[in-house]
Amino acid sequence: MTDILYTEPEERTALREAVRKLAGSYGHEYIVAQARKGEKTTELWRDMGKHGYLGVSLPEEHGGGGGGIADLAAVLEEAAAAGAPLLLMVVSPAICGTVIARYGTDAQKARWIPGIADGTFTMAFAITEPDAGSNSHNIITTASPDGDGFVLNGRKTYISGVDEADAVLVVSRMADARTGNLKPALFVVPTDSPGFEAQTIAMDFAAPEKQFNLFLDDVHVPQDALVGDEDAGLMQLFAGLNPERIMGAAFSIGMARYALEKAVAYAKERTVWRDKPIGTHQGIAHPLAKVKIELEQAKLLQQKAAALYDAGDDIGAGEFANMAKYAAGELACNATDVAVHTHGGNGLASEYGLGNMLVAARLGRIAPVSREMILNFVAMHSLGLPKSY
Ligand SMILES: Cc1cc2nc3c(=O)[nH]c(=O)nc-3n(C[C@H](O)[C@H](O)[C@H](O)COP(=O)(O)OP(=O)(O)OC[C@H]3O[C@@H](n4cnc5c(N)ncnc54)[C@H](O)[C@@H]3O)c2cc1C
């Protein structure tokens, strides 16, 4: 019984090793070099796709590996732990691939999933809006029926990887003919559509993946751009948001592993007091040990969330995906901070590649859902406290 609960299947362990080897052959140096040159990580992305790693959780009949979100999270964690995280895995295969696989028509699956799985077709995901922010219920991007399809108008912000994407899965609202209320609906919008404009947002950390403001100005899409049922928009959206949180956690956990490994190696080797390395001193060893404990805690939460999701328990997965994302976000911030501090002055030198990570790790506290919104969720849903917002 213990084995079933706490040991990953052999296939996943082998998958982890294979991904670590491939991503490690590119390494953190590759990511840093691409970011500094303002270039993308297409080569690594395509390589991961070719080996079946990007599509590991997508259906086999459409070119995927037929595994679960636990497998996809293992891929992202290992890539990040090797110093080569791929942020767009959170959106393209995990959110968009999952939503289309679960709610798309056969034609939509056949059209989009093979490319998402092998990395030749990338789909970004757009829900955040400037005036809605954490309150997604306030989004105003609207889809209206228009001849043989729909016309979309609105604005999105902080959308990752639009320059690398062939299309964006846009969360918009439609007028409900029965109630008059607006309800969410998901549309696949090609990035070369007339009326679709993307502007880069300058960010204070260097990463190959860029962030964008999107402007949708009378963008026409055909009827089959609508993914899923108009009447089940919220349920479809949540089907994508649990994988998003599980993958966000995997991203942060992998980054924390990378930072911890580097810090431990440095603490064992750096010697400034006679012949004892700095790791001998508890002032250095204890923060590292604390990060290790926090890492194992976050991993357990993430694995439980993924196991619940893969078992079809969306509600249970929702609670644990939120808690895993919270724990992993805190972990990545603490791990990068401790790693920088363990390196002393070298921690902020470009050569060691940790200073930039200190800022990048904070993303795990903000996106895809902020720390405070998770605490609101846990207070209300797990503890039964009154709604605060
Ligand atoms: C690098 C990056 C990549 C991103 N990629 C994507 C993407 O690909 N697609 C996409 O759709 N979005 C993306 N986002 C957007 C991200 O999901 C949002 O930034 C996040 O949900 C927070 O929204 P906000 O920035 O509008 O903050 P706000 O909602 O303005 O919140 C500001 C602060 O107030 C706090 N706050 C807000 N409401 C409450 C409350 N009720 N109680 C307590 N505290 C509260 C928040 O926790 C936060 O600390 C990305 C963001 C970043 C930074």
The ligand as an SDF file (V2000), in Angstrom:
LIG
                    3D

 53 58  0  0  0  0  0  0  0  0999 V2000
    4.7890   36.4560  -16.0910 C   0  0  0  0  0  0  0  0  0  0  0  0
    3.2860   36.3440  -16.1150 C   0  0  0  0  0  0  0  0  0  0  0  0
    2.6900   35.4730  -17.0040 C   0  0  0  0  0  0  0  0  0  0  0  0
    1.2920   35.3920  -17.0840 C   0  0  0  0  0  0  0  0  0  0  0  0
    0.7180   34.6030  -18.0500 N   0  0  0  0  0  0  0  0  0  0  0  0
   -0.6330   34.6270  -18.2320 C   0  0  0  0  0  0  0  0  0  0  0  0
   -1.2200   33.9400  -19.3380 C   0  0  0  0  0  0  0  0  0  0  0  0
   -0.5410   33.2860  -20.1410 O   0  0  0  0  0  0  0  0  0  0  0  0
   -2.5830   34.0360  -19.4850 N   0  0  0  0  0  0  0  0  0  0  0  0
   -3.3660   34.7590  -18.6330 C   0  0  0  0  0  0  0  0  0  0  0  0
   -4.5800   34.7860  -18.8340 O   0  0  0  0  0  0  0  0  0  0  0  0
   -2.8270   35.4350  -17.5710 N   0  0  0  0  0  0  0  0  0  0  0  0
   -1.4820   35.3900  -17.3600 C   0  0  0  0  0  0  0  0  0  0  0  0
   -0.9040   36.0970  -16.3160 N   0  0  0  0  0  0  0  0  0  0  0  0
   -1.7450   36.9210  -15.4590 C   0  0  0  0  0  0  0  0  0  0  0  0
   -1.8730   36.4010  -14.0290 C   0  0  0  0  0  0  0  0  0  0  0  0
   -2.7140   35.2780  -14.0040 O   0  0  0  0  0  0  0  0  0  0  0  0
   -2.3680   37.5460  -13.1590 C   0  0  0  0  0  0  0  0  0  0  0  0
   -1.2870   38.4730  -13.0600 O   0  0  0  0  0  0  0  0  0  0  0  0
   -2.8200   37.0970  -11.7780 C   0  0  0  0  0  0  0  0  0  0  0  0
   -3.9900   36.3300  -11.8800 O   0  0  0  0  0  0  0  0  0  0  0  0
   -3.1000   38.2980  -10.8330 C   0  0  0  0  0  0  0  0  0  0  0  0
   -3.9110   39.2390  -11.4500 O   0  0  0  0  0  0  0  0  0  0  0  0
   -3.4750   40.7950  -11.4890 P   0  0  0  0  0  0  0  0  0  0  0  0
   -2.0660   40.8370  -11.9650 O   0  0  0  0  0  0  0  0  0  0  0  0
   -4.4800   41.5460  -12.2610 O   0  0  0  0  0  0  0  0  0  0  0  0
   -3.4760   41.2400   -9.9980 O   0  0  0  0  0  0  0  0  0  0  0  0
   -4.6680   41.9880   -9.2100 P   0  0  0  0  0  0  0  0  0  0  0  0
   -5.9230   41.2140   -9.3560 O   0  0  0  0  0  0  0  0  0  0  0  0
   -4.6770   43.4170   -9.5840 O   0  0  0  0  0  0  0  0  0  0  0  0
   -4.1570   41.8450   -7.7150 O   0  0  0  0  0  0  0  0  0  0  0  0
   -3.1150   42.6790   -7.1820 C   0  0  0  0  0  0  0  0  0  0  0  0
   -2.8090   42.1870   -5.7690 C   0  0  0  0  0  0  0  0  0  0  0  0
   -3.9950   42.2550   -4.9600 O   0  0  0  0  0  0  0  0  0  0  0  0
   -4.2830   40.9930   -4.3920 C   0  0  0  0  0  0  0  0  0  0  0  0
   -5.7430   40.7760   -4.3510 N   0  0  0  0  0  0  0  0  0  0  0  0
   -6.6330   40.9420   -5.3620 C   0  0  0  0  0  0  0  0  0  0  0  0
   -7.8730   40.6220   -4.9470 N   0  0  0  0  0  0  0  0  0  0  0  0
   -7.7670   40.2360   -3.6430 C   0  0  0  0  0  0  0  0  0  0  0  0
   -8.6810   39.7720   -2.6750 C   0  0  0  0  0  0  0  0  0  0  0  0
   -9.9800   39.6170   -2.9180 N   0  0  0  0  0  0  0  0  0  0  0  0
   -8.2080   39.4270   -1.4390 N   0  0  0  0  0  0  0  0  0  0  0  0
   -6.8810   39.5440   -1.1590 C   0  0  0  0  0  0  0  0  0  0  0  0
   -5.9750   39.9970   -2.0440 N   0  0  0  0  0  0  0  0  0  0  0  0
   -6.3960   40.3260   -3.2710 C   0  0  0  0  0  0  0  0  0  0  0  0
   -3.6180   39.9770   -5.3030 C   0  0  0  0  0  0  0  0  0  0  0  0
   -3.3170   38.7800   -4.6390 O   0  0  0  0  0  0  0  0  0  0  0  0
   -2.3570   40.7140   -5.7330 C   0  0  0  0  0  0  0  0  0  0  0  0
   -1.3470   40.5510   -4.7750 O   0  0  0  0  0  0  0  0  0  0  0  0
    0.5010   36.1540  -16.1990 C   0  0  0  0  0  0  0  0  0  0  0  0
    1.1210   37.0000  -15.2620 C   0  0  0  0  0  0  0  0  0  0  0  0
    2.4790   37.1060  -15.2040 C   0  0  0  0  0  0  0  0  0  0  0  0
    3.1040   38.0450  -14.2090 C   0  0  0  0  0  0  0  0  0  0  0  0
  1  2  1  0
  2  3  1  0
  2 52  2  0
  3  4  2  0
  4  5  1  0
  4 50  1  0
  5  6  2  0
  6  7  1  0
  6 13  1  0
  7  8  2  0
  7  9  1  0
  9 10  1  0
 10 11  2  0
 10 12  1  0
 12 13  2  0
 13 14  1  0
 14 15  1  0
 14 50  1  0
 15 16  1  0
 16 17  1  0
 16 18  1  0
 18 19  1  0
 18 20  1  0
 20 21  1  0
 20 22  1  0
 22 23  1  0
 23 24  1  0
 24 25  2  0
 24 26  1  0
 24 27  1  0
 27 28  1  0
 28 29  2  0
 28 30  1  0
 28 31  1  0
 31 32  1  0
 32 33  1  0
 33 34  1  0
 33 48  1  0
 34 35  1  0
 35 36  1  0
 35 46  1  0
 36 37  1  0
 36 45  1  0
 37 38  2  0
 38 39  1  0
 39 40  1  0
 39 45  2  0
 40 41  1  0
 40 42  2  0
 42 43  1  0
 43 44  2  0
 44 45  1  0
 46 47  1  0
 46 48  1  0
 48 49  1  0
 50 51  2  0
 51 52  1  0
 52 53  1  0
M  END
$$$$
